[in-house]
Amino acid sequence: MIAAPHGRIAALELPPLPPGRAEGAVRYALEDQLAEGADDSHIVASPQAADGTLRVAIVASAWMNAFIEGSRGCDITWDRAVLETDLAEPSADQWRWCATSVDAAGFVRTGSGATIAVGPARDGSVPAELALALSRADPAKPRSVRADAEGADPAFLNRARSETGVEFTAGVPWRWPQASASAYARAIDLLSGRYGPQPRAPAVAMTRVLRPALLIAGIALALHITATIGQWGWLRWQAVTADRELGALARAAVPEFAEGKTADSASVALARRERELKHRAGLAARDDVVPLLARSAPVLGTLPRG
């Protein structure tokens, strides 16, 4: 709901126009009524009636731009946007002065459906904008003006009738949430044109986009698994070959191993055989105490005394 000060409704009477030419004709007809110019105003027209009349909602383009950008910044998408002034249903022979009270600014909905922004009543007199509009309304001066504002007591209404020469009646203080469902339905939606829903880009199937990458990743994974299995098989074959050669060497060098008299493995049997042969030759084996102490002496020498 866009508050009354931010926009207004204009009423036009044009010859029947095809839909494609209505916007251009409306902008041309409003050129002398727009202070900011047609190019600086967001203009949306209602469907044209059979008698050629139509309503036009007008909001400054700068305000609409700020509204749309602010909504996007808050991640809000609106289904509709209508003017508050468009919810006050007009009457052919009566104007409606709508405000929360006579001392507050409001608007007037004329019999044709157009709106006029008015200020507050001052010193008990009707707003100057309303008095001026009534003085210029001949021959379309309304039969009466309904004051939908708090404070429109009989004394105020009598004073207004004396000032303007038009009958003033009391209505209900204006509250736009209390507007009828039909008023909401016929209100002009401002979210049209460049401010309307933008066509979304066609959705792209992610599977189709990622298919080449997935295919390449699958091939790479298959090659990696194949290479890993191949490398494992090669290392396994080398280990089996080495065990076979080590066993053959142990059977040739260690009689007990060849005859099956020891449960040691080939590597243990060969190590024991090497130690026995070195001892027979008067040499020290690698796992004798003295060589082990010699190898550990440099490390033990760095420890503190004691």
C-alpha positions in Angstrom: 0.0 0.0 0.0 1.6 3.2 -1.2 0.6 6.2 1.0 -1.5 9.0 -0.5 1.3 11.7 -0.6 3.4 9.5 -2.9 1.0 9.3 -5.8 -2.3 10.4 -7.3 -5.1 9.3 -9.6 -6.0 11.2 -12.8 -9.2 10.7 -14.8 -9.1 11.0 -18.6 -11.6 10.6 -21.4 -10.1 9.5 -24.7 -11.4 8.1 -27.9 -11.4 4.3 -28.1 -7.8 3.2 -28.5 -6.1 -0.2 -29.2 -4.1 -1.6 -26.2 -0.8 -0.9 -27.9 -1.5 2.8 -28.3 -3.2 3.6 -25.0 0.0 4.3 -23.0 1.3 6.8 -25.5 -2.0 8.6 -25.7 -2.3 8.7 -21.9 1.2 10.2 -21.6 0.4 12.8 -24.2 -2.9 13.8 -22.5 -1.1 14.2 -19.2 1.8 16.3 -20.3 0.3 19.6 -19.0 -0.8 18.0 -15.7 2.5 16.5 -14.6 4.9 18.8 -12.8 7.8 16.4 -13.2 7.0 15.5 -16.8 5.8 12.3 -18.3 9.3 10.8 -18.7 10.0 11.3 -14.9 6.7 9.7 -13.8 5.6 6.1 -13.6 2.1 6.0 -15.2 -0.2 3.0 -15.2 -3.7 3.2 -16.8 -6.8 1.1 -16.0 -8.6 -0.6 -18.8 -10.6 1.9 -20.9 -14.4 1.9 -20.3 -16.9 1.8 -23.1 -17.5 5.5 -22.9 -13.7 6.2 -23.3 -13.0 7.1 -19.7 -10.1 5.6 -17.8 -8.2 6.1 -14.6 -4.4 6.7 -14.4 -2.2 6.0 -11.4 0.8 8.4 -11.2 3.9 8.0 -9.0 7.3 9.7 -9.4 9.8 7.4 -11.1 12.5 8.4 -8.5 10.2 7.2 -5.7 9.4 3.9 -7.5 13.0 3.3 -8.1 13.9 3.8 -4.5 10.9 1.6 -3.4 11.9 -1.3 -5.8 15.6 -1.1 -4.8 14.8 -1.0 -1.1 12.5 -4.0 -1.5 15.2 -6.0 -3.3 17.8 -5.0 -0.6 15.4 -6.6 2.0 14.8 -9.6 -0.3 11.1 -8.8 -0.6 9.0 -9.5 -3.7 5.6 -7.9 -3.8 2.6 -9.4 -5.6 0.8 -6.0 -6.0 1.3 -2.4 -5.2 -1.6 0.0 -5.2 -2.2 3.6 -4.2 -4.0 4.4 -1.0 -6.1 7.0 -2.8 -7.3 4.3 -5.3 -9.2 2.5 -2.5 -11.6 5.4 -1.8 -14.5 4.4 -4.1 -15.8 7.5 -6.0 -19.5 8.5 -6.4 -20.7 10.2 -9.6 -22.4 13.2 -7.7 -20.3 13.3 -4.5 -16.7 14.0 -3.6 -15.0 12.2 -0.7 -12.6 14.1 1.5 -10.5 11.4 3.2 -8.2 11.9 6.2 -7.7 10.5 9.6 -9.0 13.9 11.0 -9.8 17.3 9.7 -6.6 18.5 11.2 -4.4 16.1 9.2 -3.4 16.1 5.6 -5.4 13.8 3.3 -6.9 13.6 -0.2 -10.1 14.2 -2.1 -11.6 11.6 -4.5 -13.8 13.4 -7.1 -16.8 12.0 -8.8 -14.7 11.2 -11.9 -12.3 9.1 -9.9 -9.4 11.6 -9.9 -7.7 12.5 -6.6 -6.5 15.8 -5.1 -4.0 16.1 -2.3 -5.2 18.5 0.4 -3.7 19.8 3.6 -5.2 20.0 7.0 -8.1 22.3 7.9 -6.9 25.5 9.5 -8.9 27.8 11.7 -12.0 25.7 11.3 -12.1 26.2 7.5 -11.9 23.5 4.8 -8.5 22.9 3.3 -7.5 25.6 0.8 -6.9 22.9 -1.9 -10.5 21.6 -1.5 -12.0 25.1 -1.6 -10.1 26.0 -4.8 -11.0 22.7 -6.5 -14.7 23.3 -5.7 -14.6 26.8 -7.0 -13.2 25.6 -10.3 -15.4 22.5 -10.6 -18.3 24.2 -12.6 -20.2 22.7 -14.3 -19.0 19.4 -12.7 -19.4 20.7 -9.1 -20.5 17.8 -6.9 -23.9 17.7 -5.2 -22.1 17.2 -1.9 -18.8 16.5 -0.2 -18.6 13.6 2.3 -16.0 14.4 5.0 -14.5 11.0 5.9 -12.4 12.5 8.7 -12.6 12.7 12.5 -13.7 16.1 13.8 -16.3 16.8 11.0 -18.9 17.9 13.5 -22.1 19.8 12.5 -20.6 23.1 13.2 -17.6 22.4 11.0 -19.9 21.0 8.2 -22.1 24.1 8.3 -19.1 26.4 8.1 -17.8 24.4 5.2 -21.1 24.7 3.4 -21.2 28.5 3.9 -17.6 28.8 2.5 -18.0 26.7 -0.6 -21.7 26.7 -1.4 -21.6 22.9 -1.5 -23.4 20.5 1.0 -20.9 18.8 3.4 -21.9 15.6 5.2 -20.1 13.5 7.8 -18.7 10.1 7.0 -16.4 7.7 8.7 -12.8 8.6 9.4 -10.6 7.3 6.6 -8.7 4.0 7.4 -7.5 2.3 4.2 -7.4 -1.2 5.8 -11.2 -0.9 6.1 -11.7 -0.5 2.3 -14.0 -3.0 0.7 -12.8 -6.1 -1.3 -14.2 -4.6 -4.5 -12.0 -1.4 -4.0 -8.9 -3.6 -3.7 -9.9 -5.6 -6.8 -10.4 -2.6 -9.0 -7.3 -0.7 -7.8 -4.6 -0.1 -10.4 -1.5 -2.3 -9.9 1.6 -0.2 -10.1 3.9 -3.2 -10.5 3.7 -3.2 -14.3 6.0 -2.2 -17.1 9.6 -2.0 -16.1 8.5 -2.4 -12.4 6.5 -5.5 -13.1 7.6 -9.1 -12.8 10.6 -9.8 -15.0 10.7 -13.0 -17.1 13.0 -15.4 -15.5 15.8 -17.0 -17.5 15.0 -20.5 -18.5 16.2 -23.0 -16.0 19.3 -24.9 -17.1 19.4 -28.6 -16.3 22.4 -29.0 -14.0 22.9 -32.5 -15.0 23.4 -31.5 -18.7 25.8 -28.7 -17.7 27.9 -30.9 -15.4 27.8 -34.0 -17.6 31.2 -33.3 -19.4 32.9 -32.6 -16.0 31.3 -35.7 -14.4 32.5 -37.8 -17.4 36.0 -36.5 -17.1 36.0 -37.0 -13.3 34.7 -40.6 -13.8 37.5 -41.4 -16.4 40.1 -39.9 -14.1 38.8 -41.9 -11.1 38.8 -45.1 -13.2 42.4 -44.5 -14.4 43.5 -43.8 -10.8 41.9 -47.0 -9.5 43.4 -49.1 -12.3 46.8 -47.6 -11.8 46.6 -48.2 -8.0 45.6 -51.9 -8.5 48.3 -52.3 -11.1 51.0 -50.8 -8.8 49.8 -53.0 -5.9 49.9 -56.1 -8.1 53.5 -55.2 -9.3 54.7 -54.7 -5.7 53.1 -57.9 -4.6 54.7 -59.8 -7.4 58.1 -58.3 -6.5 57.6 -59.3 -2.8 56.7 -62.9 -3.7 59.7 -63.1 -6.0 62.0 -61.8 -3.3 60.6 -64.3 -0.7 61.1 -67.1 -3.2 64.8 -66.1 -3.9 65.4 -65.6 -0.2 64.0 -69.1 0.6 66.2 -70.6 -2.1 69.2 -68.9 -0.7 68.4 -70.1 2.9 68.0 -73.7 1.7 71.4 -73.5 0.0 73.2 -71.9 2.9 71.5 -73.3 6.0 71.2 -77.1 6.1 68.8 -77.1 9.0 66.4 -74.9 7.1 66.7 -77.1 4.0 66.0 -80.2 6.1 63.0 -78.5 7.9 64.6 -78.9 11.3 63.9 -75.2 12.3 60.8 -73.2 12.4 62.7 -70.0 11.7 61.9 -67.9 8.6 64.4 -67.7 5.8 65.6 -64.3 6.9 66.1 -65.4 10.5 67.9 -68.6 9.5 70.3 -66.7 7.2 71.0 -64.1 10.0 71.8 -67.0 12.5 74.0 -68.7 9.9 75.9 -65.5 9.2 76.5 -65.0 13.0 77.8 -68.6 13.4 80.2 -68.2 10.4 81.6 -64.9 11.7 82.2 -66.3 15.2 84.0 -69.3 13.7 86.2 -66.8 11.8 86.9 -64.8 15.0 84.8 -61.9 13.9 82.0 -60.1 15.7 78.5 -60.3 14.4 76.2 -57.2 14.0 74.0 -58.1 17.0 76.9 -59.0 19.5 77.1 -56.9 22.7 80.4 -55.2 21.9 79.5 -53.9 18.4 76.1 -52.8 19.8 77.9 -50.8 22.6 80.3 -49.3 20.1 77.4 -48.1 18.0 75.6 -46.6 21.0 78.6 -45.1 22.6 78.4 -41.7 20.8 74.8 -41.3 22.0 75.5 -42.4 25.5 78.5 -40.1 25.7 76.2 -37.0 25.4 74.3 -38.0 28.6 75.2 -36.2 31.9 77.6 -38.0 34.2 75.8 -40.5 36.5 
